[in-house]
Amino acid sequence: MALDPGQSVLYCTGAKFGEDNAKTIEGCTNLIREATPLLESGEPDPTGKANWYFSRGFAYARSSDYERAVADFSKAIEINPDIDGIVYHYRALARSKAGGDADQIKADRTKACSLDKKYC
């Protein structure tokens, strides 16, 4: 099954389909399994690669692997610094859950807000 990185929320939250937590984790695991070799292949263009890093980061965050989530969100931002504010928003949340630096969390929240006012 080919996964669409733009639909990672659907694969991992399960909320849209009323799935239970086991289905949520299964969806996230599948996304991680498919995204990892794709990212290692160098195949996606930069925009696609940034989206896949975001998607995999989201999956890691939903699986409570916050350090890997922060790393993937950071990689997405490195590839595309003006990526949607949601990436900075989720990186701030993951950093907070991982016990990250308060200044970095604040900087992510500020950047997310500057890119999209719904994160203010």
Secondary structure, DSSP 8 states (H G I E B T S, - for coil): ----GGGHHHHHH-GGGT--HHHHHHHHHHHHHHHHHHHHHT-S-HHHHHHHHHHHHHHHHHTT-HHHHHHHHHHHHHH-TT--HHHHHHHHHHHHHTT--HHHHHHHHHHHHHH-GGG-
